[in-house]
Amino acid sequence: MGNFRPLPTKCWIKYLTEMGFRFSRSKGSHHQYSKPGKRPIPVWQDEKQIPAFHLKTGCTTIGVSLEDLYKWADKNC
């Protein structure tokens, strides 16, 4: 499957904020990041890493590819 790995939570949050998402609310262990015109992205704030499947779902919601995320993460995290 190639490059399908988890990322640190801090890196994922940094990517979301760079893509224009902002913290909107907290519910239980999940924090919501939202952007006008897009669905909110839930983030497990208490976990050290975000599983690759959740990253893929988030990227689909944002409208970018998982490969773009990994390229960005290799340069910025």
GULOLO-693793 format. One record per residue (C-alpha): x, y, z. Coordinates in nm, 4 decimals, padded with zeros to 6 digits. Example, Ala and Ser with C-alpha at 12.3 -4.5 7.8 and 13.67 -1.06 7.14 Angstrom:
BEGIN
<rec X="01.2300" Y="-00.4500" Z="00.7800"/>
<rec X="01.3670" Y="-00.1060" Z="00.7140"/>
END
This chain:
BEGIN
<rec X="00.0000" Y="00.0000" Z="00.0000"/>
<rec X="00.3028" Y="00.2231" Z="00.0175"/>
<rec X="00.3162" Y="00.5187" Z="00.2528"/>
<rec X="00.0350" Y="00.4515" Z="00.5040"/>
<rec X="00.1567" Y="00.5471" Z="00.8511"/>
<rec X="00.0257" Y="00.7324" Z="01.1556"/>
<rec X="00.1370" Y="01.0889" Z="01.2285"/>
<rec X="00.1904" Y="01.2678" Z="01.5596"/>
<rec X="-00.1195" Y="01.4511" Z="01.6782"/>
<rec X="00.0689" Y="01.7826" Z="01.6960"/>
<rec X="00.1703" Y="01.7462" Z="01.3318"/>
<rec X="-00.1876" Y="01.6769" Z="01.2203"/>
<rec X="-00.3181" Y="01.9782" Z="01.4129"/>
<rec X="-00.0441" Y="02.1953" Z="01.2610"/>
<rec X="-00.1482" Y="02.0781" Z="00.9141"/>
<rec X="-00.5153" Y="02.1483" Z="00.9816"/>
<rec X="-00.4421" Y="02.5018" Z="01.1021"/>
<rec X="-00.2239" Y="02.5653" Z="00.7985"/>
<rec X="-00.5125" Y="02.4521" Z="00.5786"/>
<rec X="-00.7358" Y="02.7151" Z="00.7410"/>
<rec X="-00.9099" Y="02.5032" Z="01.0044"/>
<rec X="-00.9519" Y="02.6492" Z="01.3526"/>
<rec X="-01.0354" Y="02.4919" Z="01.6874"/>
<rec X="-01.4113" Y="02.5251" Z="01.7300"/>
<rec X="-01.5138" Y="02.3115" Z="02.0266"/>
<rec X="-01.4336" Y="02.0200" Z="02.2524"/>
<rec X="-01.6585" Y="01.7249" Z="02.3277"/>
<rec X="-01.5217" Y="01.4497" Z="02.5515"/>
<rec X="-01.1837" Y="01.3352" Z="02.4252"/>
<rec X="-01.2378" Y="01.4866" Z="02.0783"/>
<rec X="-01.1601" Y="01.8385" Z="01.9674"/>
<rec X="-01.3312" Y="01.9749" Z="01.6587"/>
<rec X="-01.1496" Y="02.1815" Z="01.3968"/>
<rec X="-01.3718" Y="02.3581" Z="01.1463"/>
<rec X="-01.3544" Y="02.5824" Z="00.8418"/>
<rec X="-01.6432" Y="02.7588" Z="00.6689"/>
<rec X="-01.7776" Y="02.5426" Z="00.3873"/>
<rec X="-01.6135" Y="02.2200" Z="00.5147"/>
<rec X="-01.7253" Y="01.9521" Z="00.7569"/>
<rec X="-01.5591" Y="01.9628" Z="01.1012"/>
<rec X="-01.2574" Y="01.7402" Z="01.1547"/>
<rec X="-01.2506" Y="01.5526" Z="01.4884"/>
<rec X="-00.9104" Y="01.5086" Z="01.6524"/>
<rec X="-00.8280" Y="01.2773" Z="01.9430"/>
<rec X="-00.6350" Y="01.5307" Z="02.1467"/>
<rec X="-00.5323" Y="01.2774" Z="02.4142"/>
<rec X="-00.3622" Y="01.0374" Z="02.1713"/>
<rec X="00.0043" Y="01.0720" Z="02.0727"/>
<rec X="-00.0566" Y="00.9657" Z="01.7120"/>
<rec X="-00.3433" Y="00.9793" Z="01.4659"/>
<rec X="-00.4032" Y="00.6442" Z="01.2888"/>
<rec X="-00.3485" Y="00.6421" Z="00.9131"/>
<rec X="-00.7136" Y="00.5546" Z="00.8425"/>
<rec X="-00.8298" Y="00.8663" Z="01.0297"/>
<rec X="-00.5762" Y="01.0758" Z="00.8401"/>
<rec X="-00.7076" Y="00.9409" Z="00.5108"/>
<rec X="-01.0677" Y="01.0224" Z="00.6077"/>
<rec X="-00.9657" Y="01.3729" Z="00.7187"/>
<rec X="-00.7777" Y="01.4356" Z="00.3950"/>
<rec X="-01.0818" Y="01.3294" Z="00.1945"/>
<rec X="-01.2942" Y="01.5768" Z="00.3914"/>
<rec X="-01.0403" Y="01.8560" Z="00.3370"/>
<rec X="-01.0031" Y="01.7740" Z="-00.0315"/>
<rec X="-00.6339" Y="01.6829" Z="-00.0412"/>
<rec X="-00.4576" Y="01.3526" Z="-00.0959"/>
<rec X="-00.2913" Y="01.1526" Z="00.1775"/>
<rec X="00.0330" Y="01.1706" Z="-00.0198"/>
<rec X="00.0198" Y="01.5526" Z="-00.0069"/>
<rec X="-00.0150" Y="01.5318" Z="00.3710"/>
<rec X="00.2839" Y="01.2981" Z="00.4032"/>
<rec X="00.4982" Y="01.5193" Z="00.1781"/>
<rec X="00.4055" Y="01.8216" Z="00.3921"/>
<rec X="00.4741" Y="01.6270" Z="00.7134"/>
<rec X="00.8183" Y="01.5172" Z="00.5923"/>
<rec X="00.9146" Y="01.8836" Z="00.5454"/>
<rec X="00.7411" Y="02.0438" Z="00.8444"/>
<rec X="00.7199" Y="01.7941" Z="01.1313"/>
END
